[in-house]
Amino acid sequence: MDVMPQNGMRGVPAGWAAAVPAPGQEPPAVPAAGSATDPYQLGIDPDDLPDGLVVADEHGRVICFNAAAARITALRPADALGRPMEQALPLEDLDGRRWWQLTDPYGGLAIRVAQPERNLLLPGGREVLVSARYVRQRPRGPVRRLVVTLRGTEARRRTERSHAELIATVAHELRSPLTSVKGFTATLLAKWERFTEDQKKLMLETVDADANRVTRLIAELLDISRIDSGRLEVRRQPVDIAAAVRHHVEAHVAAGQSAERFAVRVPGPLPALWADPDKIDQILGNLLENAVRHGDGTVTIEVTRAAGIGGDDRTTEGTAVTVSDEGPGIPEESMGRVFTRFWRGSKRGGTGLGLYIVKGIVEAHGGTISVGRAPGGGAEFRFILPVGAPAYLS
């Protein structure tokens, strides 16, 4: 079906214009329907693309300026089509230099095929992320098409704000324990003889606890870095997850919690689980600490066999762990944000990074984690880990 573009020529997709030949030159060949450059081959229109697309022909004149490019640049396609690229899209770098003169796509190095994405400025100071591709008919041949993609800077700014929030949160969390460590050590060094042995022991125990808190914060930062970059290593070995759960419960009881507050249920035999024991301890420690700190009543930990994980025969068996409490629970409108950075269920402290890390660890094992409302009305976290046996045991 023919499409009437903004330039009024029929048979050309919307957002495209016929290339305008230079005086005395033959018009460029129009690609046949179904050829590699025919947009109908894929059944799409340039306006369907989520990113801005600007294409210039071999003479440097704009033949495509899609709707996303118009939205990002605040320029009208009718003002760009048919004009030289440097006039239709007058870009400058952050030092005020004209980008098209610097890169010279048509007269520059014949071996160049692209320009990496960079932050450039439009007239008026509007920032855009720009990358370019030089389409040549043959290696070192003349540029046949100049393809430019544009993206707004909103996503990058959100990422930068997220990084700034992370730095501010960690700096705030580090300040308190470091101030305590500095204060107690300075006091002990200056007035050691004036304190009793019990007072010295109390101060040193406080310093030790605060040092452990700093260590945990640093470990969280390293985990976030590895999760975000996809470099979180999982060192698999056989794990008795029921025994790991009981160990964490015993640690909470030893720290002063009542043994009656915990209920551990392992209703049947479990499949052999291969996982990273340190990271399993990290998951269990975070979920139990959240249940104890933010929940009320009995904290129930149930470990069961799980089936139906994944979509193939190798991942149909696994282990499910459910941690629930009888507290106020998590509001329905907040459940979608539980596993994001900086989410806090209450104002009782914490960095808000723990559940984000838990989700990253579970997914690194090939598992899933979810949150819901427990039968007793509190929060219920459930994670499922596939067996994860090494290939040589299959």
C-alpha positions as CSV (number, residue, x, y, z in Angstrom):
1,M,0.0,0.0,0.0
2,D,1.4,3.4,-0.9
3,V,2.1,5.9,1.9
4,M,1.9,9.6,1.4
5,P,4.8,11.1,3.3
6,Q,5.3,14.7,4.5
7,N,7.0,15.7,1.3
8,G,4.0,14.6,-0.7
9,M,5.6,11.8,-2.9
10,R,3.6,8.7,-3.2
11,G,5.3,5.2,-2.9
12,V,7.8,6.3,-0.3
13,P,7.4,5.4,3.4
14,A,6.4,8.2,5.8
15,G,9.4,10.1,7.0
16,W,11.3,9.4,3.8
17,A,12.0,11.7,0.9
18,A,13.4,10.9,-2.5
19,A,17.1,11.7,-2.7
20,V,17.8,15.0,-4.4
21,P,20.6,14.7,-7.0
22,A,23.3,17.4,-7.3
23,P,23.2,19.5,-10.5
24,G,24.6,17.5,-13.5
25,Q,24.5,14.2,-11.7
26,E,22.3,11.2,-12.2
27,P,19.7,10.4,-9.6
28,P,20.6,7.7,-7.2
29,A,19.2,4.2,-7.9
30,V,16.1,3.4,-6.0
31,P,16.3,0.1,-4.3
32,A,14.0,-2.6,-5.6
33,A,11.1,-3.8,-3.3
34,G,12.4,-6.4,-1.0
35,S,16.0,-5.3,-1.2
36,A,18.2,-4.9,1.8
37,T,17.4,-1.2,2.0
38,D,13.7,-1.4,1.4
39,P,11.9,-0.6,4.7
40,Y,8.9,-2.7,3.5
41,Q,11.1,-5.8,3.6
42,L,10.7,-6.0,7.4
43,G,7.1,-4.6,7.3
44,I,8.0,-1.5,9.3
45,D,7.8,2.2,8.9
46,P,10.6,4.5,10.2
47,D,8.1,6.1,12.5
48,D,7.6,2.8,14.2
49,L,11.2,2.9,15.6
50,P,11.6,3.9,19.2
51,D,14.9,5.8,18.5
52,G,15.4,8.8,16.3
53,L,16.5,7.9,12.8
54,V,18.0,10.4,10.3
55,V,19.3,9.1,7.0
56,A,21.2,11.1,4.3
57,D,22.0,10.0,0.8
58,E,25.3,9.9,-1.0
59,H,25.1,13.7,-1.6
60,G,24.6,14.4,2.1
61,R,20.9,15.4,1.8
62,V,18.4,14.1,4.4
63,I,16.0,11.5,3.0
64,C,14.6,10.2,6.3
65,F,13.6,12.0,9.4
66,N,11.3,9.8,11.5
67,A,8.8,10.8,14.2
68,A,11.2,9.9,17.1
69,A,13.9,12.2,15.7
70,A,11.3,15.0,15.5
71,R,10.3,14.4,19.1
72,I,13.9,14.3,20.4
73,T,15.2,17.3,18.4
74,A,12.0,19.4,18.5
75,L,12.5,19.9,14.7
76,R,9.9,19.4,12.0
77,P,10.6,16.6,9.4
78,A,9.4,19.0,6.7
79,D,12.2,21.4,7.6
80,A,14.8,18.7,7.5
81,L,13.9,16.5,4.4
82,G,16.0,17.4,1.4
83,R,18.4,19.7,3.2
84,P,22.1,19.0,3.8
85,M,22.7,17.0,7.0
86,E,24.8,19.7,8.6
87,Q,22.0,22.2,8.1
88,A,19.1,19.9,9.0
89,L,20.8,18.6,12.1
90,P,23.4,21.2,13.3
91,L,25.2,19.4,16.0
92,E,28.0,20.6,18.2
93,D,30.2,18.8,20.8
94,L,30.4,19.9,24.4
95,D,33.3,22.2,23.5
96,G,31.2,24.1,20.9
97,R,32.8,22.6,17.8
98,R,30.7,21.7,14.9
99,W,30.5,17.9,14.8
100,W,29.9,17.4,11.1
101,Q,33.0,19.4,10.3
102,L,35.0,17.4,12.8
103,T,33.9,14.0,11.6
104,D,33.5,14.8,7.8
105,P,31.7,11.6,6.9
106,Y,31.8,12.1,3.2
107,G,35.4,13.4,2.9
108,G,37.1,11.8,5.9
109,L,38.9,8.5,6.3
110,A,37.7,5.9,3.8
111,I,38.2,3.1,6.3
112,R,35.8,4.7,8.8
113,V,32.5,2.9,9.1
114,A,30.9,4.4,12.2
115,Q,30.9,7.0,15.0
116,P,30.3,5.7,18.5
117,E,27.5,7.2,20.6
118,R,28.3,10.5,22.3
119,N,26.6,13.4,23.9
120,L,26.1,16.3,21.5
121,L,24.2,19.6,21.5
122,L,21.5,21.0,19.2
123,P,21.0,24.7,18.9
124,G,19.6,26.1,22.1
125,G,21.6,23.6,24.2
126,R,19.3,20.6,23.9
127,E,21.4,17.4,24.6
128,V,21.0,14.3,22.5
129,L,22.9,11.0,22.3
130,V,24.1,10.5,18.7
131,S,25.7,7.6,16.9
132,A,26.3,7.3,13.1
133,R,26.9,4.5,10.6
134,Y,28.6,5.0,7.2
135,V,27.1,2.7,4.6
136,R,29.5,2.0,1.7
137,Q,28.9,-0.1,-1.3
138,R,32.4,-1.6,-1.0
139,P,35.3,-1.3,1.5
140,R,37.0,2.1,1.2
141,G,34.3,3.2,-1.3
142,P,32.3,6.4,-1.1
143,V,29.6,6.8,1.5
144,R,26.3,5.7,0.0
145,R,24.2,6.4,3.1
146,L,24.8,8.2,6.3
147,V,22.6,6.7,9.0
148,V,22.3,8.6,12.3
149,T,20.5,7.4,15.4
150,L,19.3,9.8,18.1
151,R,18.3,9.1,21.7
152,G,17.2,11.4,24.5
153,T,19.4,11.8,27.6
154,E,16.6,11.0,30.0
155,A,17.6,7.4,30.6
156,R,21.2,8.3,31.2
157,R,20.2,11.1,33.6
158,R,18.0,8.6,35.5
159,T,21.1,6.3,35.7
160,E,23.2,9.2,36.9
161,R,20.7,10.1,39.6
162,S,20.5,6.5,40.7
163,H,24.3,6.4,41.0
164,A,24.2,9.7,43.0
165,E,21.5,8.3,45.3
166,L,23.7,5.2,45.8
167,I,26.7,7.3,46.7
168,A,24.7,9.5,49.1
169,T,23.0,6.5,50.8
170,V,26.3,4.7,51.3
171,A,28.0,7.9,52.5
172,H,25.3,8.4,55.0
173,E,25.4,4.8,56.2
174,L,29.2,4.9,56.5
175,R,29.3,8.1,58.5
176,S,27.6,6.8,61.6
177,P,29.8,3.7,62.2
178,L,33.0,5.4,61.2
179,T,32.3,8.3,63.6
180,S,31.7,5.8,66.4
181,V,34.9,3.9,65.6
182,K,36.9,7.1,65.5
183,G,35.4,8.4,68.7
184,F,35.9,5.3,70.8
185,T,39.4,4.6,69.5
186,A,40.5,8.2,70.2
187,T,39.0,8.1,73.7
188,L,40.7,4.8,74.5
189,L,44.0,6.0,73.2
190,A,43.8,9.3,75.2
191,K,42.4,8.0,78.5
192,W,43.1,4.2,78.6
193,E,44.1,4.2,82.3
194,R,40.9,5.9,83.4
195,F,38.5,3.2,82.2
196,T,37.7,-0.1,83.9
197,E,38.1,-3.4,82.1
198,D,34.3,-3.6,81.6
199,Q,34.2,-0.2,80.1
200,K,37.1,-1.0,77.8
201,K,35.4,-4.2,76.7
202,L,32.1,-2.4,76.0
203,M,33.9,0.2,73.8
204,L,35.9,-2.4,71.9
205,E,32.8,-4.5,71.3
206,T,31.1,-1.4,69.9
207,V,34.0,-0.7,67.6
208,D,34.0,-4.3,66.5
209,A,30.2,-4.2,65.7
210,D,30.6,-0.9,63.8
211,A,33.6,-2.3,61.8
212,N,31.4,-5.3,60.9
213,R,28.7,-2.9,59.7
214,V,31.2,-1.1,57.5
215,T,32.4,-4.4,56.1
216,R,28.8,-5.4,55.2
217,L,28.2,-2.0,53.5
218,I,31.3,-2.5,51.4
219,A,30.3,-6.1,50.5
220,E,26.9,-4.8,49.4
221,L,28.5,-2.2,47.1
222,L,30.7,-4.9,45.5
223,D,27.7,-7.2,45.1
224,I,25.7,-4.4,43.4
225,S,28.6,-3.7,41.0
226,R,28.9,-7.4,40.1
227,I,25.1,-7.8,39.6
228,D,24.8,-4.7,37.5
229,S,27.7,-5.7,35.3
230,G,26.7,-9.4,35.1
231,R,29.9,-10.5,36.7
232,L,28.4,-12.1,39.9
233,E,30.2,-15.5,40.2
234,V,28.4,-18.5,41.5
235,R,30.6,-21.2,42.9
236,R,28.4,-24.3,43.0
237,Q,28.7,-27.1,45.4
238,P,26.3,-29.4,47.3
239,V,24.2,-27.3,49.8
240,D,22.0,-28.6,52.6
241,I,19.6,-25.8,52.5
242,A,17.4,-27.1,55.4
243,A,20.5,-27.2,57.6
244,A,21.4,-23.7,56.5
245,V,17.9,-22.4,57.5
246,R,18.3,-24.0,61.0
247,H,21.7,-22.5,61.4
248,H,20.3,-19.0,60.8
249,V,17.5,-19.6,63.2
250,E,19.9,-20.7,65.9
251,A,22.0,-17.5,65.3
252,H,18.9,-15.3,65.8
253,V,18.0,-17.3,69.0
254,A,21.6,-16.9,70.3
255,A,21.3,-13.1,69.6
256,G,18.3,-12.9,71.9
257,Q,15.3,-13.8,69.9
258,S,12.8,-16.3,71.4
259,A,13.0,-19.8,69.9
260,E,9.2,-19.9,69.9
261,R,9.2,-17.1,67.4
262,F,10.5,-19.3,64.6
263,A,8.8,-22.3,62.9
264,V,10.9,-24.4,60.4
265,R,9.0,-26.8,58.2
266,V,10.6,-29.3,55.9
267,P,7.7,-31.6,55.0
268,G,9.6,-34.1,52.8
269,P,12.8,-35.1,51.2
270,L,14.5,-32.5,49.0
271,P,16.4,-32.8,45.8
272,A,20.2,-32.4,45.8
273,L,20.9,-28.7,45.5
274,W,24.1,-27.4,43.9
275,A,24.5,-23.7,44.8
276,D,27.0,-21.2,46.2
277,P,26.8,-21.7,50.0
278,D,28.0,-18.2,50.9
279,K,25.4,-16.6,48.7
280,I,22.7,-18.9,50.0
281,D,23.6,-17.7,53.5
282,Q,23.4,-14.2,52.2
283,I,19.8,-14.7,50.9
284,L,18.6,-16.5,54.0
285,G,20.3,-14.0,56.3
286,N,18.6,-11.0,54.6
287,L,15.1,-12.5,54.4
288,L,15.2,-13.7,58.0
289,E,16.5,-10.4,59.3
290,N,13.8,-8.5,57.4
291,A,11.1,-10.8,58.9
292,V,12.4,-10.4,62.4
293,R,13.0,-6.6,62.2
294,H,10.0,-5.5,60.2
295,G,7.5,-8.3,60.9
296,D,5.6,-9.5,64.0
297,G,4.5,-12.8,65.4
298,T,5.9,-16.1,64.2
299,V,8.4,-16.2,61.5
300,T,7.8,-19.4,59.4
301,I,10.4,-20.8,57.1
302,E,9.2,-23.6,54.8
303,V,11.6,-25.6,52.6
304,T,9.9,-27.9,49.9
305,R,10.6,-29.6,46.7
306,A,9.6,-27.4,43.6
307,A,8.7,-28.6,40.2
308,G,8.2,-26.8,36.9
309,I,11.1,-24.4,37.0
310,G,12.2,-23.2,33.6
311,G,11.1,-24.7,30.3
312,D,13.2,-27.8,29.7
313,D,13.8,-31.2,31.3
314,R,17.1,-30.1,33.0
315,T,15.4,-27.4,35.1
316,T,12.1,-29.1,36.1
317,E,13.3,-29.9,39.7
318,G,14.4,-27.5,42.4
319,T,14.0,-26.3,45.9
320,A,11.6,-23.7,47.1
321,V,12.1,-21.6,50.3
322,T,9.3,-19.5,51.8
323,V,9.8,-17.0,54.6
324,S,6.7,-15.4,56.1
325,D,5.7,-13.4,59.1
326,E,2.6,-12.2,60.8
327,G,3.3,-8.5,60.7
328,P,1.5,-5.7,58.8
329,G,2.9,-6.9,55.5
330,I,3.7,-4.9,52.4
331,P,1.2,-2.6,50.9
332,E,-0.1,-3.9,47.5
333,E,1.0,-0.8,45.7
334,S,4.6,-1.3,47.0
335,M,5.1,-4.9,46.0
336,G,6.3,-4.0,42.5
337,R,9.1,-1.9,44.0
338,V,10.3,-4.3,46.7
339,F,13.3,-5.6,44.7
340,T,14.4,-2.2,43.5
341,R,17.3,-0.2,44.9
342,F,16.7,1.8,48.0
343,W,13.2,0.4,48.8
344,R,12.6,0.4,52.5
345,G,9.6,-1.3,54.1
346,S,9.8,0.9,57.2
347,K,11.9,3.7,58.8
348,R,13.9,1.3,60.9
349,G,17.2,1.9,59.1
350,G,19.0,0.0,56.4
351,T,20.3,0.9,53.0
352,G,17.4,-0.5,51.1
353,L,19.8,-2.5,49.0
354,G,19.4,-5.9,50.6
355,L,16.4,-7.3,48.6
356,Y,17.9,-5.9,45.3
357,I,21.0,-8.0,46.0
358,V,18.9,-11.0,47.0
359,K,17.1,-10.9,43.7
360,G,20.4,-10.6,41.8
361,I,21.8,-13.6,43.6
362,V,18.7,-15.8,43.1
363,E,18.7,-14.9,39.4
364,A,22.4,-15.6,39.1
365,H,21.5,-19.2,40.2
366,G,18.9,-19.4,37.5
367,G,16.1,-19.1,40.0
368,T,13.1,-16.8,40.7
369,I,11.9,-14.8,43.7
370,S,8.5,-13.3,44.5
371,V,6.7,-11.4,47.2
372,G,3.2,-11.6,48.4
373,R,0.9,-11.7,51.4
374,A,1.3,-14.5,53.9
375,P,-1.7,-16.5,55.3
376,G,-1.2,-14.7,58.6
377,G,-1.4,-11.3,57.0
378,G,2.3,-10.5,56.9
379,A,4.9,-10.5,54.1
380,E,5.8,-13.7,52.3
381,F,9.0,-14.1,50.3
382,R,9.4,-17.2,48.2
383,F,12.5,-18.1,46.1
384,I,13.0,-21.2,44.0
385,L,16.4,-22.5,43.0
386,P,16.9,-25.2,40.3
387,V,19.0,-28.2,41.2
388,G,21.9,-26.6,39.3
389,A,24.0,-29.8,39.1
390,P,27.2,-29.5,37.1
391,A,27.0,-30.8,33.5
392,Y,29.4,-33.7,34.2
393,L,26.8,-35.1,36.7
394,S,23.9,-35.0,34.2
